[in-house]
Amino acid sequence: MPTDPGPFDCMPELLAAARVAPVVRIPYLGHHAWVVCDPELVRAALTHPQLAKDVSLVPDWMRRPGLMVGSQPDPEYARAMIMSDGEHHARIRRMHAPVLSPRNTEQWGARVSVKVDGFLDELERSHSGVSGEVNVVTAYTHRIPLAFISEMLGLPPEAERQLRAITDIMLYSSDYPARTEAVGALYGAAEGWVRDPAPLRDGVITGLLASSDGPDAAVTEGEVIVWTLGMIITGYETTGSLISASLYEALRRPAEERPRTDDDIRAWVEETLRVHPPFPHPTWRFATADIDLGGYLIPRGAPVQVSIAAANREPGEEADSFAADRQGQGHLTFGLGMHYCIGASLVRLEAQIAVRGFLRRFPRARLSEDTAVGWESEWMIRRMSVLPATLT
C-alpha cells in the first residue's frame, strides 16, 4: 500500500492489493493495519457494531504529528462527526442536518451555478481564440468548491487563498513536519474566525456561534472550530477531485461520447464516483473485540480501513474501467449506514452543475496531446493535480 503521499496515482496499487486476499494486513507506522477489500465484507465492515470510529479508540502509536487521525482534538474539547459514534455522532449529525436540508441544498445549488458561470466567463475571456492549454484543475475544478464552501461558511474573501495553500500541504505533502505546521495553521485560522467573527459574513459559522451563546448553548466554541475544519476538508477537496475526474473522463473521449442531457450528466457523475472515489480508503475504524470477518481474524484494538476503491469494482476490473452506461451502480463512495455522507446530495449537485457548465461552454475542449495528466495520492486520498486541456 502506498501509505506516503506523492505525485502518482495510487489506484492500480490499491486494486492489486485487493487481489491478494479479501482482507489484507499491511505494515503501517511500525505496526499493522487491516484493510477490508472484498465488496461484501466491506459492506459488513461499514455497518459492523464492533468496528467503531470513536476518536478515543485511536491507539497512541497512530497519534503522530502530520497525520489526520493524529490531529484530531481531545474528545473533551470537541468531537468530529467522522470520528464519533452513538449519541455523540447522532447529536453532531442532527446539528448539521438543517444546513444540508433539501431546501437549503437547492438554494446552495443556485449559488454554485453563479460561481460556475463566473469561472467559465473568466476561462472564456482569458482563452478566447487562444489554442494554448489550460490546467483545468487550478483554473476551474478546484476553484468552484473552494469558493462555494468559503461562502457557505461565511469566510472573508482572503480565506480562499489561505485555505488552498494550507490544505495542499496538509493532505499531499510528503514532508511531515510541513504537514504538522499546516494542520496547526488550519486550526489557527478556524480558531481565529470563531473567536473573532467580526470579519465573517453570515453563514454556517455565525449560525453555529449563535447556538453557542448563553447558559443553554447547544454547541461549544470548540465544536464550532472542529466542525468548521471538517466541512472545509470534505466540502472542498473531495468535491474538487470529483469534478476533475468527471471532466477527465469526458475530455479523453470524442465529443459524441460525452454526456449531453441532465440525466446523462447525473449518470456520468455517479460512474465517476464509482471509479474515482476521492477517498479510496475513507476514515479509520477500530475493532472493539476480536472479529471474524469472512474467516479472517481482526484482533481487538486493530485499526481497520475499508477499501472503497476495491469494493466499487467487479472482480478482475482494472483501474481504467469507466463505463458511462453502468451509471455507478452499487458504489459505496459515500459510505453505508449511520455514517453515510451527510453532504452527498450537495456534492452530487455541485459536480453536476460544474460538469454541465464546462461541457456546454466548451464543447470542443479536449485533452492536451503534449502534457500528461498528473495525479497526487496516497492510500487514503486521491486527486488529479494536472488536467491539461485545450478549450478550442
Stockholm file with secondary structure:
# STOCKHOLM 1.0

chainA/1-392         MPTDPGPFDCMPELLAAARVAPVVRIPYLGHHAWVVCDPELVRAALTHPQLAKDVSLVPDWMRRPGLMVGSQPDPEYARAMIMSDGEHHARIRRMHAPVLSPRNTEQWGARVSVKVDGFLDELERSHSGVSGEVNVVTAYTHRIPLAFISEMLGLPPEAERQLRAITDIMLYSSDYPARTEAVGALYGAAEGWVRDPAPLRDGVITGLLASSDGPDAAVTEGEVIVWTLGMIITGYETTGSLISASLYEALRRPAEERPRTDDDIRAWVEETLRVHPPFPHPTWRFATADIDLGGYLIPRGAPVQVSIAAANREPGEEADSFAADRQGQGHLTFGLGMHYCIGASLVRLEAQIAVRGFLRRFPRARLSEDTAVGWESEWMIRRMSVLPATLT
#=GR chainA/1-392 SS CCCSCBSSCCHHHHHHHHTTCSEEEEEETTEEEEEECSHHHHHHHHTCTTEECCGGGCCGGGCCTTCTGGGCCCTTTCCCGGGCCHHHHHHHHHHHTTTTCHHHHHHHHHHHHHHHHHHHHHHHHHHTTCCCEEEHIIIIITHHHHHHHHHHHTCCTTHHHHHHHHHHHHHHCSCHHHHHHHHHHHHHHHHHHHHCCTTCCSSHHHHHHHTTCSTTCSSCHHHHHHHHHHHHIIIIIHHHHHHHHHHHHHHTSCGGGSCCSHHHHHHHHHHHHHHSCSCSSCSCEEESSCEEETTEEECTTCEEEECHHHHTSCTTCCSSCCCGGGTTTTCCTTCSGGGSCTTHHHHHHHHHHHHHHHHHHCTTCEECSSSCCEEEECSSCEEEEECEEECC
#=GC SS_cons         CCCSCBSSCCHHHHHHHHTTCSEEEEEETTEEEEEECSHHHHHHHHTCTTEECCGGGCCGGGCCTTCTGGGCCCTTTCCCGGGCCHHHHHHHHHHHTTTTCHHHHHHHHHHHHHHHHHHHHHHHHHHTTCCCEEEHIIIIITHHHHHHHHHHHTCCTTHHHHHHHHHHHHHHCSCHHHHHHHHHHHHHHHHHHHHCCTTCCSSHHHHHHHTTCSTTCSSCHHHHHHHHHHHHIIIIIHHHHHHHHHHHHHHTSCGGGSCCSHHHHHHHHHHHHHHSCSCSSCSCEEESSCEEETTEEECTTCEEEECHHHHTSCTTCCSSCCCGGGTTTTCCTTCSGGGSCTTHHHHHHHHHHHHHHHHHHCTTCEECSSSCCEEEECSSCEEEEECEEECC
//
